[in-house]
Amino acid sequence: MMKLLLKIAKREIALLFSTKTTFVFAIVLPFVSMFFFNTLLSNGVARNLPIAVVDLDHSSISRNIISQLNATPELEVTHLPVNQLESEELIRLGKIYGIVTIPKNFGLEIKKGMQVTILNQYNSNVLLPSGLEHKAFSKVIGTISAGIAIEKQIKKGVSVKNAKINFQPILTNNHVLSNPYTNYSYYLNSGFLTMFFQLFVILTTIYSFGSDLKYSKGAKLVKITNGNIISIILGKLLPYTLWFLLVGVVLFISMFVLQDFPMRGNKLTLFVGLFLLILANQSFALLFVSISRSFREALTVGSGFTAVSLSFSGITFPIFGMPIPMQWLSELFPFTHFFELFLDQTQRGIPLFYSYKSVVMLVVLTLFPVTIGWLKLDKLFRKGVYLHRI
């Protein structure tokens, strides 16, 4: 059996370098996607978002506010329009993400101890920039307001310590759970890079098996292996499994070495998770090959399955917020469990014991698809060709 397996594996390696599509799926695109996403989110957090300030006061206090806004890492005051109409035109043209309007007599009213209002407008059509703009603006105005309030109390004879306590008697201790480093490269790239990685695993596997069936080569493989379907499957999968394991290691190097992703958990568990992710996706690819009537249908189902898995992983919307049936459905995707394992063992630093469910589910999702599709796959290879040759 080993000789037959190696014979099929040798044939598959030759096909890898002679078939343009397989070569692109397995060798070219994984590294292109790594370069793209690591470059796209290399800063981790958006910086220097352009905003406009309409200063109708022109006082020392208003100039200080503009200076403070410009000093925050998230914002950059790029425009100083003379009126509200001009600033709103800039936001419609997409040149700025927010407008801060300082009203007339602002500085004078502040000195009189009056409560004043600063208008902040932002474009909520772009969620990330608008959220960062609002957060940075609130922080700056909060700091300036605190300074004014504390200074008034000090002038009345209150000590600096008591003035600070009077202004903010309750302190907060915030902990971010889903993205603890508030770094979008750490969080989003963890999902995007591995999601595209599994896409190439599935498409390469489907293409490897599907192309033989499309061109009526299934019966030839059965003849080469004397009817041993296991040798065909293991022989065709072996080169790609080893190759994608190497690609996964390079992927981890791009994350943890080049991008300096946090690693607070167990490295071996993460590597095992990567290996199981590859096997689980290959298993699903075999299932899609077995239940499809054509090569094109298998590719369509495989790519659709991978794309949908991103939505069910919790990266775009938390799983616990989904309807119960959708939560159950999310358990069927290997990416859901790998992503949870990845976050637990990198950013969250959760003890290994609590990641056992993710590992067990990846093992189950490796065995389950190929088991239920085995009889159809065996029948398909012995027939040697798809029902529809497209």
C-alpha positions in Angstrom: 0.0 0.0 0.0 2.9 2.4 0.8 4.4 1.9 -2.6 1.1 2.7 -4.3 0.5 5.7 -2.0 4.0 7.1 -2.9 3.4 6.5 -6.6 0.2 8.5 -6.5 1.9 11.2 -4.4 4.8 11.4 -7.0 2.2 11.8 -9.8 0.5 14.6 -7.8 3.7 16.5 -7.3 4.3 16.4 -11.1 0.8 17.6 -11.7 1.2 20.4 -9.3 4.0 21.9 -11.3 2.5 21.2 -14.7 -1.0 22.4 -14.0 -1.3 26.2 -13.9 -4.4 26.4 -11.8 -3.2 24.1 -9.1 0.1 25.9 -9.0 -1.6 29.2 -8.5 -4.0 28.0 -5.8 -1.3 26.1 -3.8 1.8 28.1 -4.3 1.2 31.6 -5.6 -2.0 32.9 -4.0 -1.2 31.9 -0.4 1.9 34.1 -0.4 0.2 36.9 -2.3 -2.6 37.0 0.4 0.0 37.0 3.2 1.7 40.0 1.6 -1.5 41.8 0.9 -3.1 41.5 4.4 0.1 42.0 6.4 0.7 45.2 4.4 -2.9 46.5 4.5 -3.1 46.5 8.3 0.5 46.9 9.1 -0.1 49.9 11.4 -2.6 47.9 13.5 -4.7 51.0 14.2 -5.8 53.7 11.8 -3.8 56.9 12.4 -4.0 60.5 11.3 -7.6 60.5 10.2 -8.3 63.8 8.4 -10.9 66.0 10.1 -12.0 69.7 9.7 -12.4 72.3 12.5 -14.7 75.2 12.0 -13.4 77.8 14.5 -15.9 80.6 14.9 -14.3 81.8 18.1 -10.6 82.3 17.3 -9.7 82.5 20.9 -6.7 81.1 22.7 -8.9 78.3 24.1 -10.2 77.4 20.7 -6.7 77.3 19.3 -5.7 75.0 22.2 -8.5 72.6 21.3 -7.4 72.5 17.7 -3.8 71.8 18.9 -5.0 69.0 21.2 -7.1 67.4 18.5 -4.1 67.5 16.1 -1.8 66.0 18.7 -3.9 62.8 19.1 -2.4 59.9 17.1 -5.8 59.1 15.6 -6.6 62.6 14.2 -5.1 65.2 11.9 -6.7 68.6 11.4 -6.3 69.0 7.6 -8.9 71.6 6.9 -10.0 74.8 8.6 -13.1 75.8 6.7 -14.7 79.2 7.4 -18.3 77.9 7.7 -20.4 74.8 8.3 -21.5 74.5 4.7 -18.0 74.3 3.4 -17.0 71.6 5.9 -20.1 69.4 5.1 -19.1 69.5 1.5 -15.7 68.1 2.4 -17.3 65.2 4.2 -19.6 64.5 1.3 -16.5 64.4 -1.0 -14.8 61.9 1.3 -11.9 64.2 2.1 -12.5 64.2 5.9 -14.1 61.8 8.4 -15.4 64.4 10.9 -16.2 68.0 11.6 -15.7 69.8 14.9 -17.4 73.2 15.2 -16.3 75.6 17.9 -19.1 78.3 18.4 -18.7 82.0 18.7 -17.9 83.5 22.2 -16.7 80.0 23.2 -13.7 81.2 25.1 -15.5 84.1 26.7 -18.3 81.9 28.0 -15.8 79.4 29.4 -14.1 82.1 31.4 -17.5 83.2 32.8 -18.1 79.7 34.0 -20.9 79.0 31.6 -21.6 75.6 30.1 -20.8 75.5 26.4 -21.3 73.0 23.6 -18.9 71.9 20.8 -20.5 70.3 17.8 -18.9 67.0 16.5 -20.2 65.5 13.3 -18.8 62.3 11.8 -19.6 60.0 8.9 -21.0 56.8 10.4 -21.2 55.2 6.9 -17.5 54.2 7.5 -17.7 52.5 10.9 -14.1 52.2 11.9 -12.9 55.7 11.1 -16.0 57.3 12.6 -15.7 55.3 15.8 -12.1 56.3 16.2 -12.8 59.9 15.4 -15.6 60.0 18.0 -13.5 58.3 20.6 -10.5 60.6 20.1 -12.7 63.7 20.1 -14.4 62.6 23.4 -11.0 62.0 25.0 -9.6 65.4 24.0 -12.7 67.3 25.1 -12.9 65.3 28.3 -9.3 66.1 29.2 -9.8 69.8 28.5 -13.0 69.9 30.5 -11.3 68.1 33.4 -8.5 70.6 33.3 -10.9 73.6 33.4 -12.9 72.1 36.3 -9.9 71.2 38.4 -8.3 74.7 37.8 -11.5 76.3 39.1 -11.5 74.3 42.3 -7.8 75.0 42.9 -8.5 78.7 42.6 -11.1 78.2 45.4 -8.4 76.7 47.7 -9.1 73.0 47.0 -6.0 70.9 46.9 -5.0 69.3 43.6 -5.6 65.8 44.9 -9.1 66.6 46.2 -9.9 68.6 43.0 -9.2 65.5 40.9 -11.3 63.3 43.2 -14.2 65.8 43.2 -14.1 65.9 39.4 -14.1 62.1 39.0 -15.0 60.3 42.2 -15.5 57.0 40.5 -12.6 55.4 38.4 -13.2 52.8 35.7 -11.1 49.7 35.1 -11.9 48.6 31.5 -11.0 45.2 30.0 -11.4 44.6 26.3 -12.3 40.9 25.7 -12.6 40.3 22.0 -9.6 42.5 20.9 -7.6 43.0 24.1 -4.8 44.9 22.3 -7.3 47.1 20.4 -5.0 46.4 17.4 -6.9 45.7 14.2 -4.0 43.9 12.6 -3.8 41.4 15.4 -7.6 40.7 15.4 -8.6 41.1 11.8 -5.5 39.6 10.2 -5.9 36.6 12.5 -9.2 35.9 10.7 -8.5 37.1 7.2 -5.1 35.4 6.8 -6.3 32.0 8.1 -9.6 32.3 6.2 -7.9 32.7 2.9 -5.4 30.0 3.9 -8.2 27.5 4.3 -9.8 28.7 1.1 -6.7 27.7 -0.8 -6.6 24.4 1.0 -10.2 23.6 0.0 -9.9 24.8 -3.6 -6.5 23.0 -4.2 -8.0 19.8 -2.8 -11.1 20.0 -4.9 -9.1 20.9 -8.0 -6.8 18.0 -7.4 -9.5 15.4 -7.2 -12.1 17.1 -9.4 -9.8 17.6 -12.4 -9.1 13.8 -12.5 -12.9 13.1 -12.5 -13.6 15.8 -15.0 -11.2 14.3 -17.5 -12.2 10.7 -16.9 -9.0 9.7 -15.1 -10.7 8.3 -12.0 -10.8 4.8 -13.4 -7.1 5.0 -14.3 -6.2 5.9 -10.7 -8.3 2.9 -9.5 -6.4 0.7 -11.9 -3.0 2.0 -10.8 -3.8 1.2 -7.1 -5.6 -2.1 -7.8 -8.9 -0.6 -6.6 -7.4 0.7 -3.3 -9.3 4.0 -2.9 -7.5 4.8 0.4 -4.2 4.8 -1.5 -5.6 7.2 -4.0 -6.9 9.6 -1.4 -3.9 9.5 0.9 -1.5 9.7 -2.1 -3.2 12.7 -3.6 -3.5 14.5 -0.2 -0.1 13.9 1.2 2.0 16.4 -0.9 -0.6 19.1 -0.3 -0.9 18.4 3.4 2.9 18.7 3.8 3.0 21.8 1.6 0.2 23.7 3.3 1.7 22.8 6.7 4.9 24.6 5.5 2.8 27.5 4.2 1.1 27.6 7.6 4.5 27.9 9.4 5.4 30.8 7.0 2.0 32.3 7.8 2.8 32.1 11.6 6.2 33.6 11.0 4.6 36.5 9.2 2.3 37.0 12.1 4.4 36.4 15.2 7.9 37.5 13.9 7.3 40.1 11.2 4.1 41.6 12.6 4.9 40.9 16.3 1.5 39.3 17.1 1.2 38.4 20.8 1.8 34.8 21.7 0.6 34.2 25.3 -0.3 30.5 25.0 0.9 27.1 23.9 2.8 27.1 20.6 2.5 23.3 20.1 -1.3 23.5 20.5 -1.5 26.2 17.9 0.6 24.1 15.5 -1.7 21.1 16.1 -4.7 23.3 15.5 -3.2 24.4 12.1 -2.6 20.8 11.1 -6.2 19.8 12.0 -7.5 22.9 10.2 -5.8 21.6 7.0 -7.1 18.1 7.5 -10.6 19.2 8.3 -10.8 21.4 5.2 -9.4 18.6 3.0 -12.1 16.3 4.5 -14.8 18.8 3.6 -13.3 19.2 0.1 -13.6 15.4 -0.4 -17.2 15.6 0.7 -18.0 18.4 -1.8 -16.3 16.4 -4.5 -18.3 13.3 -3.7 -21.8 15.0 -3.6 -21.3 17.3 -6.6 -22.4 16.4 -10.1 -19.7 18.3 -11.8 -16.2 19.8 -11.2 -17.6 23.3 -11.4 -20.3 22.6 -8.8 -17.7 21.2 -6.4 -15.6 24.4 -6.7 -18.6 26.6 -6.2 -19.8 24.7 -3.1 -16.3 24.7 -1.7 -15.6 28.4 -2.2 -19.1 29.3 -0.8 -18.5 27.1 2.3 -15.3 28.9 3.0 -16.7 32.4 2.4 -19.7 31.7 4.7 -17.4 30.4 7.4 -16.0 33.9 8.1 -19.5 35.1 9.1 -20.0 32.1 11.5 -16.6 32.5 13.1 -17.5 35.5 15.3 -15.1 37.9 13.8 -17.8 40.0 12.1 -20.6 39.4 14.6 -20.3 37.6 18.0 -21.6 34.0 17.9 -23.4 34.4 21.3 -25.5 37.2 19.7 -26.8 35.0 16.9 -30.1 33.1 17.0 -29.7 29.6 18.6 -30.0 27.7 15.3 -27.2 29.9 13.8 -25.0 29.1 16.9 -25.5 25.4 16.2 -24.7 25.9 12.6 -21.5 27.7 13.4 -20.2 24.5 15.0 -20.1 22.8 11.6 -17.3 25.1 10.3 -13.6 24.2 11.1 -12.6 27.8 10.9 -14.9 28.7 13.8 -13.0 26.4 16.1 -9.6 27.2 14.8 -10.2 30.9 15.2 -11.4 30.4 18.8 -8.3 28.3 19.5 -6.0 30.9 17.9 -7.4 33.8 19.9 -7.3 31.8 23.1 -3.7 30.7 22.7 -2.3 34.0 21.3 -4.1 37.2 22.5 -6.2 36.0 25.5 -3.6 33.7 27.0 -6.3 31.3 28.3 -5.0 28.1 29.9 -4.7 25.1 27.5 -7.4 23.1 29.3 -10.1 25.5 28.1 -9.1 25.0 24.5 -9.8 21.3 24.5 -13.3 21.8 22.9 -11.8 23.5 19.9 -9.2 20.7 19.3 -11.8 18.0 19.8 -14.2 19.7 17.4 -11.5 20.0 14.7 -10.8 16.3 15.0 -14.5 15.5 14.7 -14.8 17.8 11.6 -11.8 16.0 10.1 -13.4 12.5 10.4 -17.1 13.4 9.9 -17.2 14.7 6.3 -15.0 12.1 4.7 -16.9 9.3 6.6 -20.4 10.4 5.4 -19.1 11.0 1.8 -16.9 7.8 1.6 -19.3 5.5 -0.2 -20.2 8.2 -2.8 -16.5 9.0 -3.3 -15.6 5.3 -3.7 -18.4 4.9 -6.3 -17.4 8.1 -8.1 -13.8 7.0 -8.5 -14.7 3.6 -9.7 -17.1 5.2 -12.2 -14.2 7.4 -13.1 -16.0 10.6 -14.2 -18.5 13.2 -13.1 -22.1 13.0 -14.2 -21.7 16.4 -16.0 -18.4 17.2 -17.6 -18.2 20.9 -16.9 
